[in-house]
Amino acid sequence: MPIQNEPEPNATATAQLIVGPEDLANSLPIEMGDAFPAVFATARMVALMEIAASRVLRPLLGPGELSVGVT
C-alpha cells in the first residue's frame, strides 16, 4: 500500500531572492570582533531551501497545516 501525502520522486520547487547588503555574512556579526566576508550568508541560503521545500509540500497539506513543525 503506497504512503499517502508523500511528494512525487524528483519533485522540485524554487525560491528566489535578490540579495541585498542585509543578506551578506558580514551584516550578521553578533559579537565585537566577529569578521565575515561580504558573501551570501549561509543562514539566508538555508532559509531559501526551507521555503522551496515547503513549496514542494504545499499541495499535500490540509487546511491549517504547515510543512515545518514548531512547538
C-alpha positions as CSV (number, residue, x, y, z in Angstrom):
1,M,0.0,0.0,0.0
2,P,1.6,3.4,-1.0
3,I,2.2,6.0,1.6
4,Q,-0.3,8.9,1.4
5,N,0.7,12.5,1.2
6,E,4.3,12.0,0.0
7,P,5.9,14.2,-2.6
8,E,6.5,12.6,-6.0
9,P,10.1,11.5,-6.6
10,N,12.2,14.3,-8.0
11,A,9.5,16.9,-7.2
12,T,11.0,20.4,-7.3
13,A,10.2,24.0,-6.3
14,T,12.1,27.2,-6.3
15,A,12.6,30.3,-4.2
16,Q,14.4,33.4,-5.3
17,L,15.9,36.3,-3.5
18,I,17.5,39.5,-4.7
19,V,20.5,39.6,-2.4
20,G,21.0,42.9,-0.6
21,P,23.5,44.1,2.0
22,E,21.4,42.6,4.8
23,D,21.8,39.1,3.3
24,L,25.6,39.1,3.5
25,A,27.5,37.3,6.1
26,N,29.3,40.4,7.2
27,S,26.0,42.0,8.1
28,L,25.4,39.4,10.8
29,P,28.2,39.9,13.4
30,I,26.9,39.0,16.9
31,E,29.9,40.0,19.0
32,M,32.6,42.6,18.7
33,G,35.5,41.1,16.7
34,D,33.3,38.9,14.5
35,A,34.6,39.3,11.0
36,F,32.9,37.7,7.9
37,P,33.4,38.3,4.2
38,A,30.8,40.0,2.1
39,V,29.3,36.8,0.7
40,F,25.8,35.4,0.8
41,A,25.1,34.3,4.3
42,T,24.6,30.5,4.9
43,A,21.6,31.3,7.1
44,R,19.9,33.1,4.2
45,M,20.7,30.1,1.9
46,V,19.2,27.7,4.4
47,A,16.0,29.8,4.6
48,L,15.6,29.7,0.8
49,M,16.0,26.0,0.8
50,E,13.3,25.7,3.5
51,I,11.0,27.9,1.5
52,A,11.5,25.8,-1.6
53,A,11.0,22.6,0.3
54,S,7.7,23.9,1.9
55,R,6.5,24.7,-1.6
56,V,7.0,21.1,-2.7
57,L,4.9,20.0,0.2
58,R,2.2,22.7,-0.1
59,P,-0.1,20.6,-2.3
60,L,0.0,17.8,0.2
61,L,-1.1,19.8,3.2
62,G,-4.6,20.2,4.6
63,P,-6.2,23.4,5.8
64,G,-4.2,24.9,8.6
65,E,-1.3,22.5,8.2
66,L,2.3,23.7,7.8
67,S,5.3,21.8,6.5
68,V,7.6,22.9,9.3
69,G,6.9,21.7,12.9
70,V,7.0,24.1,15.8
71,T,6.3,23.7,19.5
